[in-house]
Amino acid sequence: MKLQKNISLQPYHSFACEESATFYTAVQTKEALIEAIAWAKSNLQSYLVLGSGSNILFTKQYNGLVIKMEITGIQKLQESPSEVLLQVGAGENWTHFVSYCVQKSWGGLENLSLIPGTVGAAPIQNIGAYGVEVGEHILSVDAYDTVQSEWVTISQLDCGFSYRESIFKKEVNRFIICSVQFKLSKQPLLRTDYGAIKAVLHDRGIRNPSVESIANAVIFIRSSKLPDPKKLGNAGSFFKNPMITKTLYDQLILQFPSLIAYPINDNTYKIAAGWLIEACGWKGVTKDQVGCYKDQALIIVNYGATKGKTIFDFSEAIIQSVKVKFGVMLEREVSIL
Ligand SMILES: Cc1cc2nc3c(=O)[nH]c(=O)nc-3n(C[C@H](O)[C@H](O)[C@H](O)COP(=O)(O)OP(=O)(O)OC[C@H]3O[C@@H](n4cnc5c(N)ncnc54)[C@H](O)[C@@H]3O)c2cc1C
């Protein structure tokens, strides 16, 4: 096991702050992963599995072992005239994997094109975009259960997927995902209902979209509206869209008729966190080299802050002002350490 000591985590997460870790190792096999965990346990060190660091904010030095997940490989398990089953290593780059599927016209993940990160992190918060969540296309997840010290295969149902949630997010650090099985369709039901996708397809004169034309539309939309984390530190949406009761929704809509909200069921509404933040005047605001992105209020960007705590404090100020104005508590989507 190649162990590095006191390394800067700056290159390993998309906010690129200068926090460090006491120990760091990268694992390319399941055996190396077990060895790293055993080392951490026997040396009384805490440990953390890191993908590409695009959904994490380090607010202080990490006292323990950072294990960078680098188990790769895409394997076809089964193929029929209608579908294909794939097993994909947790360290595979998500965007590359989606492009691979799109090139073969295997449908399901095209709306999730260009989301940064690794395949193994995708189930953690059930990544979603443009009307699709990854959990819909996951058959099962192979993970190491660090509590029972055994390998487990967790079925889609047992993953407990919901909006930006899963059992992996609830039981932090218990399951280390090593590979994910996907079920993709050769005759996919394409999801073009999202407004921006419809508009791009219309502008391009595409009446009968393919898996590829949808992926291209999503890539175009994302590239034009989201900041590139390689150029400007960010972790995508910093907050989840909050769920509120119908009673609170009825009060808010009277006071704020332009509030953006969607009914989830008879008693619950999901409201657009970006709208709430923008209505509090945060969009485009910068303080201490941290900003609320000018084109999308849900994204916090790092213009040069070296400490993750500065970004955390900025997010806390947003949470407080939304709470005061609307009585709604925003929840962070990004993992905070
Ligand atoms: C510009 C931008 C746009 C984004 N857009 C979207 C979007 O549209 N939709 C969306 O849902 N997300 C989006 N995100 C968030 C992010 O891309 C996803 O959450 C992605 O899945 C994170 O992958 P990662 O490998 O970088 O995870 P990391 O940031 O490395 O890790 C995230 C969490 O998962 C844990 N983890 C990582 N890998 C494993 C593993 N193998 N086993 C167990 N735990 C693990 C980590 O410990 C950490 O708690 C965006 C981020 C950026 C920067």
The ligand as an SDF file (V2000), in Angstrom:
LIG
                    3D

 53 58  0  0  0  0  0  0  0  0999 V2000
  -20.4410   21.6450  -12.0680 C   0  0  0  0  0  0  0  0  0  0  0  0
  -21.1490   20.5700  -11.2960 C   0  0  0  0  0  0  0  0  0  0  0  0
  -22.4150   20.1550  -11.6910 C   0  0  0  0  0  0  0  0  0  0  0  0
  -23.0750   19.1570  -10.9800 C   0  0  0  0  0  0  0  0  0  0  0  0
  -24.3190   18.7810  -11.4050 N   0  0  0  0  0  0  0  0  0  0  0  0
  -24.9960   17.8140  -10.7370 C   0  0  0  0  0  0  0  0  0  0  0  0
  -26.2900   17.4000  -11.1770 C   0  0  0  0  0  0  0  0  0  0  0  0
  -26.8070   17.8700  -12.1910 O   0  0  0  0  0  0  0  0  0  0  0  0
  -26.9340   16.4650  -10.4570 N   0  0  0  0  0  0  0  0  0  0  0  0
  -26.3910   15.8850   -9.3390 C   0  0  0  0  0  0  0  0  0  0  0  0
  -27.0450   15.0260   -8.7260 O   0  0  0  0  0  0  0  0  0  0  0  0
  -25.1510   16.2530   -8.9070 N   0  0  0  0  0  0  0  0  0  0  0  0
  -24.4460   17.1950   -9.5720 C   0  0  0  0  0  0  0  0  0  0  0  0
  -23.2040   17.5830   -9.1400 N   0  0  0  0  0  0  0  0  0  0  0  0
  -22.6260   16.9640   -7.9300 C   0  0  0  0  0  0  0  0  0  0  0  0
  -21.6220   15.8040   -8.2310 C   0  0  0  0  0  0  0  0  0  0  0  0
  -21.1950   15.8390   -9.5590 O   0  0  0  0  0  0  0  0  0  0  0  0
  -22.2210   14.4390   -7.9320 C   0  0  0  0  0  0  0  0  0  0  0  0
  -22.6990   14.3720   -6.6110 O   0  0  0  0  0  0  0  0  0  0  0  0
  -21.2230   13.2990   -8.1560 C   0  0  0  0  0  0  0  0  0  0  0  0
  -21.8700   12.0610   -8.0590 O   0  0  0  0  0  0  0  0  0  0  0  0
  -20.0600   13.3400   -7.1610 C   0  0  0  0  0  0  0  0  0  0  0  0
  -19.1030   12.3680   -7.5680 O   0  0  0  0  0  0  0  0  0  0  0  0
  -17.6410   12.3920   -6.9770 P   0  0  0  0  0  0  0  0  0  0  0  0
  -16.9560   11.1750   -7.4460 O   0  0  0  0  0  0  0  0  0  0  0  0
  -16.9740   13.6690   -7.2790 O   0  0  0  0  0  0  0  0  0  0  0  0
  -17.9670   12.2770   -5.4100 O   0  0  0  0  0  0  0  0  0  0  0  0
  -17.1180   12.8910   -4.2120 P   0  0  0  0  0  0  0  0  0  0  0  0
  -17.3350   14.3590   -4.1550 O   0  0  0  0  0  0  0  0  0  0  0  0
  -15.7280   12.4090   -4.2540 O   0  0  0  0  0  0  0  0  0  0  0  0
  -17.8590   12.2200   -2.9760 O   0  0  0  0  0  0  0  0  0  0  0  0
  -19.1640   12.5980   -2.6200 C   0  0  0  0  0  0  0  0  0  0  0  0
  -19.5870   11.7820   -1.3980 C   0  0  0  0  0  0  0  0  0  0  0  0
  -19.6850   10.4080   -1.7500 O   0  0  0  0  0  0  0  0  0  0  0  0
  -18.7770    9.6120   -0.9810 C   0  0  0  0  0  0  0  0  0  0  0  0
  -18.2210    8.6120   -1.9140 N   0  0  0  0  0  0  0  0  0  0  0  0
  -17.6040    8.8500   -3.0910 C   0  0  0  0  0  0  0  0  0  0  0  0
  -17.3020    7.7010   -3.7130 N   0  0  0  0  0  0  0  0  0  0  0  0
  -17.7140    6.7080   -2.8890 C   0  0  0  0  0  0  0  0  0  0  0  0
  -17.6810    5.2840   -2.9660 C   0  0  0  0  0  0  0  0  0  0  0  0
  -17.1340    4.6280   -4.0090 N   0  0  0  0  0  0  0  0  0  0  0  0
  -18.2260    4.5710   -1.9380 N   0  0  0  0  0  0  0  0  0  0  0  0
  -18.7570    5.2060   -0.8630 C   0  0  0  0  0  0  0  0  0  0  0  0
  -18.8170    6.5450   -0.7380 N   0  0  0  0  0  0  0  0  0  0  0  0
  -18.3030    7.2890   -1.7430 C   0  0  0  0  0  0  0  0  0  0  0  0
  -17.7400   10.5800   -0.4510 C   0  0  0  0  0  0  0  0  0  0  0  0
  -17.1710   10.1050    0.7610 O   0  0  0  0  0  0  0  0  0  0  0  0
  -18.5690   11.8330   -0.2700 C   0  0  0  0  0  0  0  0  0  0  0  0
  -19.2810   11.7870    0.9560 O   0  0  0  0  0  0  0  0  0  0  0  0
  -22.4850   18.5720   -9.8480 C   0  0  0  0  0  0  0  0  0  0  0  0
  -21.1990   18.9830   -9.4390 C   0  0  0  0  0  0  0  0  0  0  0  0
  -20.5290   19.9570  -10.1800 C   0  0  0  0  0  0  0  0  0  0  0  0
  -19.1420   20.3690   -9.7520 C   0  0  0  0  0  0  0  0  0  0  0  0
  1  2  1  0
  2  3  1  0
  2 52  2  0
  3  4  2  0
  4  5  1  0
  4 50  1  0
  5  6  2  0
  6  7  1  0
  6 13  1  0
  7  8  2  0
  7  9  1  0
  9 10  1  0
 10 11  2  0
 10 12  1  0
 12 13  2  0
 13 14  1  0
 14 15  1  0
 14 50  1  0
 15 16  1  0
 16 17  1  0
 16 18  1  0
 18 19  1  0
 18 20  1  0
 20 21  1  0
 20 22  1  0
 22 23  1  0
 23 24  1  0
 24 25  2  0
 24 26  1  0
 24 27  1  0
 27 28  1  0
 28 29  2  0
 28 30  1  0
 28 31  1  0
 31 32  1  0
 32 33  1  0
 33 34  1  0
 33 48  1  0
 34 35  1  0
 35 36  1  0
 35 46  1  0
 36 37  1  0
 36 45  1  0
 37 38  2  0
 38 39  1  0
 39 40  1  0
 39 45  2  0
 40 41  1  0
 40 42  2  0
 42 43  1  0
 43 44  2  0
 44 45  1  0
 46 47  1  0
 46 48  1  0
 48 49  1  0
 50 51  2  0
 51 52  1  0
 52 53  1  0
M  END
$$$$
